[in-house]
Amino acid sequence: MPVQLKLIAAACENLGIGKDGDLPWRLKKEMSYFSKMTSSTKEKHKKNIVIMGRRTWDCIPLKYKPLSNRINFVLSRSNPDLKQFTDTYAFSSLDKALEELECDRFSDKYEEVWVIGGSSIYREALESKNFYRLYLTKIFKDFDCDTFLPPIPDDLKEVSDPAVPSEIQEENGIQYTYKVYER
Ligand SMILES: NC(=O)c1ccc[n+]([C@@H]2O[C@H](COP(=O)([O-])OP(=O)(O)OC[C@H]3O[C@@H](n4cnc5c(N)ncnc54)[C@H](OP(=O)(O)O)[C@@H]3O)[C@@H](O)[C@H]2O)c1
C-alpha cells in the first residue's frame, strides 16, 4: 500500500499561514485540534509521522521539540543536526522521506503520515501521487501574512470525517471552521 499523505493547515481568508516565522494568530483550541488529529492512532504501539519543512521545525519552541507522540521528519537540503532530538529525522527531499517509509526501518511503527507545512512542502505534497487528503482550518478573517498556502486545486472535493467537528468554531472573537478535501 503506497503511503497516503494527509495535509493539515490553518489558513486565513487570503490563504495566509504564517508571518515572521510564526503563526499570525493565537488559537489554542485550533492548536489542540492539530495535536489531536496528528497524534491519534488506532493502534497504541504505533505513532504517526509528521513531515515538515526546516523553517516550520525552527518555528517550534525548543520545549515542544520534537512534537510529542509523533515521529518528526524534517525536510532540509542543508543537513541539520537533529541528533539531540528523539524520534526526529532529516531528509533531503519528500521523495527520500517517502522511500524511507516504504522500507523496513519504519514498517509496523507508524500509522498515518501528516504533512504539516510550510508553503513549498504543502505545494509538493498537493501535487504528489501520494496525496490523500487536505485537512484545512478556514479562518474567517484576514491577517497580515508573509507565507501562504498554495491555491487549493480545483479537483479536490469536500468530504466528511467523523473525527472533524462540523460546527463553526469561535475563539478570541475569531470564527473558523474545519474542512476536509480529497482528490
Ligand atoms: N498555519 C499553518 O497551518 C502553518 C503550518 C506550518 C507552518 N506555518 C508557518 O509557515 C512559516 C514556515 O513555512 P515556510 O513555508 O516559510 O517554510 P517551510 O516550508 O517550513 O521550510 C522551508 C525549508 O524547508 C526545506 N525544504 C523545502 N522544500 C524542500 C524539499 N523539497 N526538500 C528538502 N528540503 C526542503 C528547506 O530547508 P533548508 O533551507 O534547510 O534547505 C527550506 O528552506 C512559519 O511562519 C510558520 O509559522 C503555518
The ligand as a MOL file (V3000), in Angstrom:
LIG
                    3D

  0  0  0     0  0            999 V3000
M  V30 BEGIN CTAB
M  V30 COUNTS 48 52 0 0 0
M  V30 BEGIN ATOM
M  V30 1 N -0.8700 27.8960 9.5070 0
M  V30 2 C -0.3130 26.6940 9.3590 0
M  V30 3 O -1.0060 25.6840 9.2910 0
M  V30 4 C 1.1840 26.5810 9.2670 0
M  V30 5 C 1.7840 25.3200 9.1290 0
M  V30 6 C 3.1730 25.2610 9.0070 0
M  V30 7 C 3.9340 26.4160 9.0380 0
M  V30 8 N 3.3100 27.6150 9.1620 0 CHG=1
M  V30 9 C 4.0660 28.8780 9.1320 0
M  V30 10 O 4.7660 28.9060 7.9060 0
M  V30 11 C 6.0570 29.5020 8.0900 0
M  V30 12 C 7.1500 28.4730 7.7590 0
M  V30 13 O 6.8970 27.9300 6.4880 0
M  V30 14 P 7.8090 28.2290 5.1990 0
M  V30 15 O 6.9730 27.9740 4.0160 0
M  V30 16 O 8.4560 29.5720 5.3690 0 CHG=-1
M  V30 17 O 8.9830 27.1830 5.3570 0
M  V30 18 P 8.9920 25.5670 5.3930 0
M  V30 19 O 8.3080 25.0110 4.2160 0
M  V30 20 O 8.5680 25.1050 6.7310 0
M  V30 21 O 10.5570 25.3070 5.2980 0
M  V30 22 C 11.2580 25.6560 4.1530 0
M  V30 23 C 12.5750 24.9060 4.1930 0
M  V30 24 O 12.3080 23.5100 4.0730 0
M  V30 25 C 13.3220 22.9000 3.3010 0
M  V30 26 N 12.6850 22.3690 2.0940 0
M  V30 27 C 11.6350 22.8680 1.3970 0
M  V30 28 N 11.3090 22.0580 0.3830 0
M  V30 29 C 12.1580 21.0260 0.4550 0
M  V30 30 C 12.3380 19.8620 -0.3080 0
M  V30 31 N 11.5410 19.5780 -1.3630 0
M  V30 32 N 13.3350 19.0070 0.0150 0
M  V30 33 C 14.1350 19.2770 1.0700 0
M  V30 34 N 14.0230 20.3430 1.8490 0
M  V30 35 C 13.0500 21.2150 1.5280 0
M  V30 36 C 14.3550 23.9680 3.0220 0
M  V30 37 O 15.2100 23.9100 4.1590 0
M  V30 38 P 16.7790 24.3010 4.1420 0
M  V30 39 O 16.7990 25.7890 3.9260 0
M  V30 40 O 17.2890 23.8780 5.4830 0
M  V30 41 O 17.3720 23.5310 2.9990 0
M  V30 42 C 13.5140 25.2360 3.0490 0
M  V30 43 O 14.2660 26.3890 3.3280 0
M  V30 44 C 6.0840 29.9440 9.5320 0
M  V30 45 O 5.5990 31.2850 9.6140 0
M  V30 46 C 5.1090 29.0010 10.1970 0
M  V30 47 O 4.5820 29.5490 11.4040 0
M  V30 48 C 1.9540 27.7180 9.2840 0
M  V30 END ATOM
M  V30 BEGIN BOND
M  V30 1 1 1 2
M  V30 2 2 2 3
M  V30 3 1 2 4
M  V30 4 1 4 5
M  V30 5 2 4 48
M  V30 6 2 5 6
M  V30 7 1 6 7
M  V30 8 2 7 8
M  V30 9 1 8 9
M  V30 10 1 8 48
M  V30 11 1 9 10
M  V30 12 1 9 46
M  V30 13 1 10 11
M  V30 14 1 11 12
M  V30 15 1 11 44
M  V30 16 1 12 13
M  V30 17 1 13 14
M  V30 18 2 14 15
M  V30 19 1 14 16
M  V30 20 1 14 17
M  V30 21 1 17 18
M  V30 22 2 18 19
M  V30 23 1 18 20
M  V30 24 1 18 21
M  V30 25 1 21 22
M  V30 26 1 22 23
M  V30 27 1 23 24
M  V30 28 1 23 42
M  V30 29 1 24 25
M  V30 30 1 25 26
M  V30 31 1 25 36
M  V30 32 1 26 27
M  V30 33 1 26 35
M  V30 34 2 27 28
M  V30 35 1 28 29
M  V30 36 1 29 30
M  V30 37 2 29 35
M  V30 38 1 30 31
M  V30 39 2 30 32
M  V30 40 1 32 33
M  V30 41 2 33 34
M  V30 42 1 34 35
M  V30 43 1 36 37
M  V30 44 1 36 42
M  V30 45 1 37 38
M  V30 46 2 38 39
M  V30 47 1 38 40
M  V30 48 1 38 41
M  V30 49 1 42 43
M  V30 50 1 44 45
M  V30 51 1 44 46
M  V30 52 1 46 47
M  V30 END BOND
M  V30 END CTAB
M  END
